[in-house]
Amino acid sequence: MMLNRLKVTGILSAAAFFLVGCGASESSETGISEDGIKVVTTFYPMYDFAKNVVGDNGEVSVLLDAGQESHGYEPTPQDIAAIAEADVFIYNSDEMETWVPSVLESIGSSDVIVVEAAENIALFEMVEDAAAEEEHDEEEGHEEGEDAHNVDPHVWLDPVYAQEEVDAILSGVLEADEANKESYEANAAVFNEKLAKLDASYQTAFEIAENRTFVVQHAAFGYIARRYELTEVAVSDVSSDAEPNPAKLAELQRFMIDNQITTVYYSDSASSKTAQTLAEATGAALEVLSPLEGITDEDQEAGKDYLSVMEENLEALKKVIQ
């Protein structure tokens, strides 16, 4: 962790010079340029939510490309300058984008309105099993009892919490641009109605299911499990690139065989190596379950977005939850 802090400090120092060189951009009396509100977001779900709220009233951009890891991301000086010069900066949470607090501290004099979309959502903690916790502490050099819990930040995958994040984004946008209040509120209402219908589809699909357990490589779907009374069994913890120890893998193999679980879900944004190993050992099929941390430009141009991928996730889960 110390190395990461040193890297971020160096980046922030460079960004300070970058900002001085760029200077402040001219704005109207209201603080909003003639081109409309400028919104910068961290990763795809925040981008899609903000774009649906902003509509045609301005520009929404995203810092992370599909496939980039949100947790350990290192912002460039250009990224930091973009945040400082935005009207609104939107991120999910300190637990997801762990680099954001340092960046915000560095641009403290900026007039950017900051929205932590999950600020008012109670994130739940995941307790690691004793063996995994001990291994984690040894690898990271932690003291006994430190970091015994992993906080799950994947709230955007719950359609109900997604509506709360949209409301938080709406509040920040309105603070920056009160003049277009009616448009923003109408946009948010339309999108939240779609999210409510998505929630209803999930509820209907799983309401009378007898098998309510699913196995995933990446523990990103705990909020979906809680919302719809399902059980998520994860190969790795909330970090998508974490690999389980052999004892954990053997335990999962026995669990799948004993419970006749015939599908293993893996993320489309991370390596499927561990899921493939587990599938081969148990004869299970592999299916994609997207944590929606990123969608490629090509997929977006083809019409994919938050709602369509969540519908794909629903169809994938229905193969097991029935």
C-alpha positions in Angstrom: 0.0 0.0 0.0 2.9 2.4 0.7 4.2 2.0 -2.8 0.7 2.9 -4.2 0.5 6.0 -2.0 3.9 7.2 -3.3 2.8 6.6 -6.9 -0.4 8.6 -6.3 1.5 11.4 -4.6 3.9 11.7 -7.6 0.9 11.8 -9.9 -0.8 14.5 -7.9 2.3 16.6 -7.9 2.6 16.3 -11.7 -1.1 17.1 -12.0 -0.6 20.3 -10.0 1.8 21.6 -12.7 -0.5 20.4 -15.4 -3.4 22.4 -14.0 -1.3 25.5 -13.6 -0.3 25.1 -17.3 -3.8 24.6 -18.5 -5.3 27.5 -16.5 -9.0 27.8 -15.7 -11.4 27.5 -18.5 -13.8 30.4 -19.1 -17.4 29.9 -18.0 -20.7 31.7 -18.0 -22.1 33.7 -15.1 -23.9 30.5 -13.9 -20.6 28.5 -14.0 -21.9 26.4 -16.9 -20.3 26.8 -20.3 -22.3 27.5 -23.5 -21.8 23.8 -24.4 -23.7 22.7 -21.3 -22.8 21.0 -18.1 -19.5 19.0 -18.0 -19.7 15.8 -16.0 -16.8 13.5 -15.3 -17.4 9.9 -14.1 -15.1 7.2 -12.9 -16.3 3.9 -14.5 -19.2 2.7 -16.7 -22.2 2.4 -14.3 -21.6 5.9 -13.1 -21.3 7.1 -16.7 -24.5 5.4 -17.8 -26.5 6.7 -14.9 -25.2 10.2 -15.3 -25.7 10.2 -19.1 -29.4 9.2 -18.5 -29.8 12.1 -16.1 -27.9 14.7 -18.1 -29.4 13.8 -21.5 -28.8 16.5 -24.1 -27.9 19.2 -21.5 -24.2 18.7 -21.6 -21.2 16.3 -21.9 -20.6 13.2 -19.7 -17.2 11.5 -19.9 -15.7 8.4 -18.2 -12.1 8.0 -17.0 -11.8 4.2 -17.0 -12.0 2.1 -20.1 -13.5 -1.4 -20.2 -11.2 -3.9 -18.6 -9.4 -1.4 -16.3 -9.5 -2.3 -12.6 -11.4 0.3 -10.7 -9.9 -0.6 -7.2 -6.3 -0.1 -8.1 -6.6 2.5 -10.8 -3.9 5.2 -10.9 -5.2 8.5 -12.4 -3.1 10.4 -14.9 -2.4 14.2 -14.5 -4.8 14.7 -17.4 -7.5 12.7 -15.4 -7.0 14.9 -12.4 -7.2 18.0 -14.5 -10.4 16.8 -16.1 -11.9 16.2 -12.6 -10.9 19.6 -11.4 -12.3 21.4 -14.4 -15.6 19.6 -14.4 -18.8 21.0 -13.2 -19.7 17.6 -11.5 -17.5 14.6 -10.7 -19.3 11.4 -10.0 -17.9 8.2 -8.4 -19.4 5.2 -6.7 -17.7 5.0 -3.3 -14.4 5.4 -1.5 -14.5 1.6 -1.1 -14.7 1.1 -4.9 -12.5 3.9 -6.3 -10.0 3.9 -3.4 -7.8 6.5 -5.3 -10.5 9.2 -5.3 -10.0 10.7 -1.8 -6.4 11.5 -2.5 -7.3 13.1 -5.8 -10.1 15.2 -4.2 -7.7 16.4 -1.5 -5.3 17.6 -4.2 -7.9 19.7 -6.0 -9.5 21.1 -2.8 -9.7 24.6 -4.3 -11.7 23.4 -7.3 -15.4 24.4 -7.6 -16.3 20.9 -8.9 -19.4 19.4 -7.2 -18.5 15.9 -6.0 -21.1 13.1 -5.9 -20.4 9.9 -4.1 -23.3 8.0 -5.5 -23.4 5.3 -2.9 -22.8 7.6 0.1 -26.2 7.0 1.7 -26.2 3.2 1.0 -25.1 0.9 3.7 -22.4 -1.3 2.2 -22.3 -4.7 3.7 -19.1 -6.5 4.8 -17.9 -9.9 3.7 -16.1 -11.9 6.3 -13.3 -14.1 4.8 -12.9 -17.6 6.0 -10.1 -18.1 8.5 -7.6 -19.8 6.0 -8.1 -17.2 3.3 -7.9 -14.3 5.9 -4.6 -15.7 7.2 -3.1 -16.1 3.7 -4.3 -12.6 2.8 -2.7 -11.1 5.9 0.6 -12.9 5.3 0.8 -11.7 1.7 0.0 -8.1 2.5 1.9 -8.0 5.7 -1.1 -7.0 7.8 -1.2 -7.3 11.6 -3.5 -9.9 13.1 -7.2 -8.9 12.9 -6.5 -6.1 10.4 -8.7 -6.0 7.3 -10.7 -9.0 8.5 -13.6 -7.8 6.4 -14.0 -6.9 2.8 -16.5 -4.3 2.1 -18.6 -5.1 -1.1 -19.0 -1.9 -3.2 -21.0 -3.4 -6.1 -24.3 -1.7 -5.2 -25.0 -0.6 -8.8 -25.9 -4.3 -9.6 -29.0 -4.0 -7.4 -31.7 -2.2 -9.4 -33.2 -0.7 -6.3 -29.9 0.7 -5.1 -29.2 1.8 -8.7 -32.3 4.1 -8.4 -30.8 5.6 -5.2 -27.5 6.3 -7.0 -29.5 8.0 -9.8 -31.2 10.2 -7.3 -27.8 11.1 -5.7 -26.5 12.0 -9.2 -29.6 14.0 -9.9 -29.0 16.1 -6.7 -25.4 16.9 -7.7 -26.4 17.8 -11.3 -29.2 20.1 -10.0 -26.7 21.8 -7.6 -24.5 22.6 -10.6 -27.2 23.6 -13.1 -30.5 24.6 -11.5 -31.6 26.2 -14.8 -32.3 22.9 -16.4 -34.0 21.4 -13.4 -37.2 20.2 -15.2 -35.2 18.4 -17.9 -32.9 16.6 -15.4 -35.8 15.6 -13.2 -37.8 14.3 -16.1 -34.8 12.3 -17.4 -34.1 10.8 -14.0 -37.7 9.8 -13.6 -37.8 8.0 -16.9 -34.6 6.1 -16.1 -35.7 5.2 -12.6 -38.9 3.8 -14.0 -36.9 1.5 -16.3 -34.8 0.5 -13.3 -38.0 -0.3 -11.3 -39.3 -2.5 -14.2 -35.9 -4.3 -14.2 -36.3 -4.9 -10.5 -39.8 -6.3 -11.1 -38.4 -8.7 -13.7 -35.8 -10.0 -11.3 -38.5 -10.4 -8.6 -40.8 -12.3 -10.9 -38.1 -14.6 -12.3 -36.9 -15.7 -8.8 -40.1 -15.5 -6.8 -40.9 -19.3 -6.7 -37.5 -20.7 -7.6 -36.6 -23.8 -5.6 -32.8 -23.7 -6.4 -31.6 -20.4 -5.1 -27.8 -20.9 -5.1 -25.4 -19.9 -7.7 -21.6 -20.1 -8.0 -19.5 -17.2 -9.3 -15.8 -16.6 -9.7 -15.9 -13.0 -8.6 -18.0 -12.1 -5.5 -19.7 -9.1 -7.1 -23.3 -10.2 -6.9 -24.0 -10.1 -3.2 -26.5 -7.3 -3.5 -28.5 -9.1 -6.1 -28.4 -12.2 -3.8 -29.7 -10.3 -0.8 -32.3 -8.4 -2.8 -33.9 -11.5 -4.2 -33.2 -14.0 -1.4 -30.5 -15.9 -3.3 -27.2 -17.4 -2.1 -24.0 -16.4 -3.8 -21.1 -18.8 -3.5 -17.9 -17.1 -4.6 -14.6 -18.6 -5.7 -12.7 -15.3 -4.9 -13.5 -12.3 -2.8 -14.6 -8.9 -3.9 -11.3 -8.4 -5.7 -11.8 -9.7 -9.3 -8.2 -10.7 -9.7 -7.8 -12.7 -6.5 -7.1 -16.4 -6.8 -8.3 -19.0 -4.2 -5.9 -21.3 -2.4 -6.1 -25.1 -3.3 -8.1 -25.9 -0.1 -10.8 -23.4 -1.1 -11.0 -24.8 -4.6 -11.3 -28.3 -3.3 -14.0 -27.2 -0.9 -16.0 -25.6 -3.8 -15.6 -28.7 -6.0 -17.1 -30.8 -3.2 -19.9 -28.2 -2.7 -20.9 -28.2 -6.4 -20.9 -31.9 -6.7 -22.8 -32.5 -3.5 -25.4 -29.8 -4.4 -25.6 -30.8 -8.1 -24.6 -27.3 -9.3 -24.0 -27.5 -13.0 -22.9 -23.9 -13.9 -20.1 -21.6 -12.9 -20.4 -17.9 -13.7 -17.4 -15.8 -14.6 -16.9 -12.1 -15.2 -16.5 -10.7 -18.7 -14.0 -8.2 -17.3 -11.5 -10.6 -15.7 -9.7 -13.8 -16.5 -11.9 -16.9 -16.4 -9.0 -19.2 -15.6 -10.1 -20.2 -12.1 -13.8 -20.7 -13.2 -12.5 -22.9 -16.0 -10.5 -25.0 -13.5 -13.6 -25.4 -11.3 -15.8 -26.2 -14.3 -13.5 -28.9 -15.6 -13.1 -30.5 -12.2 -16.9 -30.8 -11.8 -18.2 -31.1 -15.3 -20.1 -27.8 -15.0 -20.8 -25.3 -17.8 -19.4 -21.8 -17.9 -21.6 -18.8 -18.2 -20.9 -15.0 -18.2 -22.3 -12.9 -15.4 -21.2 -9.3 -15.9 -20.4 -7.0 -12.9 -20.8 -4.2 -15.4 -17.6 -2.5 -14.5 -17.0 -1.6 -18.1 -18.6 -2.0 -21.6 -16.4 -1.6 -24.6 -17.0 1.2 -27.1 -17.9 -1.4 -29.7 -20.5 -2.9 -27.5 -22.0 0.5 -26.7 -22.1 1.4 -30.4 -24.0 -1.9 -30.9 -26.6 -0.8 -28.4 -25.4 -2.4 -25.1 -25.9 -0.4 -21.9 -26.6 -1.0 -18.2 -30.2 -2.1 -18.7 -29.5 -4.6 -21.6 -26.5 -6.2 -19.7 -28.6 -6.5 -16.6 -31.2 -8.3 -18.6 -28.5 -10.6 -20.0 -27.5 -11.3 -16.4 -31.0 -12.1 -15.5 -31.3 -14.6 -18.4 -28.0 -16.2 -17.4 -29.1 -16.6 -13.7 -32.4 -18.1 -14.8 -30.5 -21.1 -16.1 -29.6 -22.0 -12.5 -32.2 -20.2 -10.3 -35.4 -22.1 -11.2 
